[in-house]
Amino acid sequence: MPAPESYGGILALACAIVAVARRNRPIGGWLFYFFCQVALGLALIAAGSNWKNYLPAQWIDPGRYLLFAISSFSRTVLLAAIAAICFVAIETRAWRWIVALQYALGTYAFLTILKLPVDYYCVPAAAARDTLSLAFPVVWMVYFAASQRVRRVFLVN
């Protein structure tokens, strides 16, 4: 059976197709794609993570374990918080949730930057992937700051 992450590309493509089909709706186009990407990312992390790595018994060096657990788990929890903010933003259509989302994405970017030295120290094979993952919060922060659709859909209180 293939790893859950291997489905990520095809599911992202499916999200893109739905986003294009919904482009004329308020929650459509890139905005829908972002929400879909967050949900898909969270599902793939939940399904594809090697949760045994979070058990101290799997590590010889307690210091490396602590660094790994804090740096990895904090981003997973923050992604779950981003998903919750997305859900509330869609339900309320209130601008304050877009502001909260931008802060959460900024925090995610900051945690990713902090995680890079930990990756090089604990799991060198993950460093390149996590460097690329910095694009996720940065690109979407720019989108939420510049998008006319976001300004139309989410009302400033």
BADRENBA-694645 format. One record per residue: residue in one letter; y, x, z of N, C-alpha, C, O, CB in turn. Coordinates in steps of 0.05 Angstrom, whole numbers, plus 5000, padded with zeros to 4 digits. Glycine has a CB too. Example, Ala and Ser with C-alpha at 12.3 -4.5 7.8 and 13.67 -1.06 7.14 Angstrom:
A488652645156491052465156493452645156493452855169491152265181
S495552575142497952735143500152585157502352685161498852825114
This chain:
M497650175000500050005000502550185000502750365016500049815025
P504450134982506850294981508550265006508450065020508450224956
A510150475011511950465034514150265029514850215006513250755039
P515050125050517149925046519650025032520949875018517849805073
E520350285037522750395024522550394994524550384980523250675034
S520050404983519650414954520550154941521050154917516750474948
Y520749944956521749684945524749674945525849484933520549454961
G526049864958528949854960530449834934532349674931529950094975
G529649994914530949994888530749724874532749624864529850204871
I528349614874527949354860529449134874530448954862524949294857
L529449144901530848934916533848964913535248764912530048954946
A534849204912537749244907538449144879540649034876538449544910
L536749184860537249084833537248774833538948654820535149184813
A535448654848535348364850537948264863539048064855532848274867
C538848404884541448324897543648344877545448174876541948514921
A543648554860545848594840545748364820547848264812545448864826
I543448284812543248064792544247804804545747654791540248024783
V543547754829544547514843547547534846548947334843543147474870
A548547764853551447804857552947744831555047624832551948094866
V551847834809553147784783553147484777555047364768551747944760
A550847354783550647064778552546904796553446694788547746974783
R553247014819554946874838557846974836559546904853554046924866
R558547124815561147254814563547064815565747144822561347424790
N563146814807565346624807565546464833567246294835565046434784
R563746514851563846374877565446544897565646784893560946324888
P566446424918567946584938566446824949567447044950568846404961
I563946764957562246984967560347054943558146964942560546914993
G561447214925559947294901560747574893562347704907560447104878
G559747674871560447934861559848154881557748154895563347944853
W561748344883561348564901561148484930559748604946563648764898
L562648274938562548184965559748084973558748154994564547954970
F558447934955555747844960553848094961552048114978554847644939
Y554348284942552648514941552748674967550748774977553448694917
F555148694979555348835005553648695026552148825040558348855014
F554048435029552548285049549548315044547948355063553347995049
C548748305019545848335013544948615019542748655029545448264982
Q546548815013545849095019545449145049543649285057547949285007
V547149025065546949055094544248935103542749055118549348935109
A543748685095541248555103538848705093536848735108541248265093
L538948785068536648935057536249205072534049275078537148985027
G538449345077538249595091537049565119535349725127540949725094
L537849365133536849315160533849245158532249345175538349085174
A533049075139530249005136528549255129526349285139529948785115
L529549415111528049655103527849855126525749985129529349785079
I529949885142529750065165527649955185526050105196532550085179
A527749695190525849575209522949605199521149665215526449275213
A522549575173519849585162518949865157516549925159519749425137
G520750045150519950315142520350535161519450765156521450385118
S521550485184521950695204519250775217517550605222523950615225
N519051025222516851125238517551105267518651295279515951425229
W517050875279517950815306516650995326517751015349517450525312
K514451125319513151315338514951555344514851675365510551405327
N516751615325518651845329520551785352521751975363520251895304
Y520851535360522551475382521151495409522451455430523651185379
L518651565409517151605434517251895442516752075425514151515431
P517951955467518252235475515652395472515752635468519052245504
A513352265474510752405472510352535445508752715442508452215479
Q511752445425511452555398512952815394512652945373512552345377
W514552895413516253135411515453345431514853285454519253055415
I515453585422514853815440517353895456517253955480513754055424
D519653885442522253965454523753725462524653565445523854145434
P524153675488525653445498528553435488529653215484525553425528
G529753665484532553665474532753565446534453405440533653955475
R530853645429530853545401530253245401531553095386528753695384
Y528453165418527852875419530352715427530952515414525652815440
L531752805447534152655456536252645434537452435429535352795481
L536752875421538752885399537852695376539552535366539053165388
F535352705369534352535347534552235355535652075339531452595341
A533652165378533651885387536451775388537051555378532351855414
I538351925400541051825402542451805375543651605369542752005421
S542052005358543452005332542351795313543751665299543352275320
S539751765313538451575295538751285305539451105290535551645291
F538051245330538050975340540950855341541250615337536850965368
S542951015346545650915347546550795320547850595319547651135356
R545750935298546450825272544950575265545950385253545951035250
T542450555274540850315270542050075285542249855274537950355278
V542750125309544049915325546749835313547349595312544450005355
L548250025304550849965291550449805265551949625259552350225286
L548349875249547849715225547149425232547949245218545549845209
A545649385254545049115263547648975271548048735265543049125287
A549449115284552049005291553648935266555048725266553649195309
I553549105246554949045221553848795208555348625198554749285201
A551248765209549948515199550848275214551448065202546848535200
A551048295240552048065256554948005250555647765248551748135287
I556548205247559348165239559548025212561147845208560948425239
C557848115193557747985167557147685169558447515156555748125149
F555147625185554347345188556647175199557246965189551947325207
V557947275220560247135232562547115212563846905211561147275258
A563047325197565147325177564747115156566546975148565447595164
I562247095147561646895127561946605138562946435125558746925116
E561046575163561246305175564146225181564845995177559646305201
T565746405191568446335199570546375178572646245178569246495223
R570046555159571946635139574646725151576746685139572446405119
A574446855174576846945188577247245183575447405184576546895219
W579747315178580547595172579747785194579148015189583447605166
R579947695219579347875242576547995240576148215250579747725268
W574747855228572047965225571848175203570148355204570047745219
I573648155183573848375163574948625176574048845170575548285139
V576948585193578048815208575848935225575549185226580448735226
A574348775239572048875256570049015239568949225247570748635271
L569548905215567649035197568649305188567049495186567148855172
Q571149335182572249595174572049795197571350025193575249565166
Y572549705222572249885245569249965248568650205253573249755270
A567449775244564649835247563750035225562150215230562949575246
L564749995201564050175179565150455184563850655178565050075152
G567550465195568750725202567150865224566751105223571650685212
T566250715243564550825265561850915253560851125261564050615287
Y560750765234558250845221558651115206556951285208557250625202
A560851145192561451395178561651625198560651835194564051365162
F563051575220563451775241560751865253560152095256565251675264
L559051665259556351725270554651875249553052045257554951465278
T554951815224553551955203554352245202552652425200553951825175
I556952295204557952575205556852725229556052955227561052575205
L556852585252555752715276552752765274551652955286556252535301
K551352595259548452615256547552845239545352945242547352355245
L549252935220548553145202547653405215545453505208550753195183
P549153515234548153755247545453705263543753885264550253865267
V545253465274542753405288540453405268538253495274542953125302
D540853295244538753295223537953575216535553645214539753145199
Y539953745212539354025204537754165226536054335220541954175199
Y538154085251536754205273534054085278532054225282538454185299
C533953815277531453675285529653605261527253645262532153425300
V530853495240529253395217530653485192532053325179528953085218
P530453745184531953845161531453685135533253675118531154135156
A529153575132528553425107530253175105530753075083525653345107
A531353065127532952825127535852885122537452695118532652675153
A536753135123539553205121540753115094542953005094539953505125
A539453165072540553095046540852795044542852695033538753205023
R538852645052538952355051541252245068542652065059536252225061
D541552355092543752255109546452335099548452195103543352365137
T546652565085549252645072549952435051552252345050549052925060
L548052345035548552145015549151875028550651715017546052114997
S548051815051548451565064551351535074552151315081546551525088
L552851745074555651735082557251575061559351465067556852015084
A556251555036557651405016557751105023559750975017556251434989
F555650995036555550715043558050625058559450445048553150655059
P558650735081561050635096563650695082565550535083561050735124
V563850935070566351015058567150835034569350735032566251305049
V565250795016565750624992566450345001568350224990563250624974
W564950225020565549955028568049925044569349715043563149845044
M568850125059571450115073573750095053575549945056571850365091
V573550255031575550245010575549964997577649854991575050464989
Y573149864991572949604979574349384996575849234986570049524974
F573649385022574849175039577849205042579249015048573449185066
A578849455040581749495041583149415016585449335017582249795047
A581849434993583149394967582449134953583949054935582549624949
S580349004960579348774945581148524947581848434969576648704955
Q581848414924583348164923581547934931582547744943584548124895
R579047944923577147724931576947704961577047484972574347784919
V576747924975576547925004579047795016578847635035576148215016
R581347855005583847735015584047435009585147285025586247875001
R582847344987582847064981580846904999581446685008582147014952
V578547025003576346885017576746875047576246675060573647015010
F577747095059578047115087580947075095582647225087576947385098
L581346865111584046785118585246945141583846995161584146485125
V587647035137589047175158589946975179591246775172591447345148
N589147015204589846815225592646845234593546695251587946855250
